[in-house]
Amino acid sequence: MASGCSGSKKQKFNHTSSLPHNGFKLANGIPGRMIAHPQMCFFCFDVLYCQLHNLDPPKTPDFCDEPFPLFVTWQIGKDLKLRGCIGTFNSINLHSGLREYAVTSAFKDPRFSPISADEFSRLHVSVSILRHFEDGSDYTDWEVGVHGIRIEFPNEKGHKRTATYLPEVASEQGWDHIQTIDSLLRKGGFKGMVTPEVRQNIKLTRYQSEKVTASYQDYMHSWRSEHC
């Protein structure tokens, strides 16, 4: 659960920041075959609804069931306030992975209280499929708005810690490389002074994601289309 070789030349990366997908926004999409699909979001809503109302799990979805690392993010209201975001860097089959993390991110994110039934109609859900993992040469070897980053570092007692931000976080916050790294160190539990030496001791992995988002209204529109 979500939870580099120095000296190599920094690379430049071509990317597409968004791709249309049947009217839904796909952020940080990778050219080529797309994995993320709006039906994944609707499946997460189905799973959460069944959990909230003690119903049998939803039927097996139609989208592909290949294994990928993934994250599920719940937000609420017009201001899209975060309500939960948990995922895995292990490759997991999408059907079981989304079923698991739709629930885990809704109910077990330690930063938030569990999502309640009366919040359901104000929710938005995002599914991020993580791809194209690469070791960074140092803590600056990634591009804001393109790459998510996962860092590994020793804390003040020498214990290994990890933390990650998905690709959209730094650009949404208006952060540069150093601001993002420093915030991520704090997120990972580093409590000491962040010095250039601390940053240089970070092992960084960069990755890209395909992200698809749907609101409750999108979900209900899709449900009515299937059942009416």
Disulfide bonds with the S-S distance in Angstrom:
none
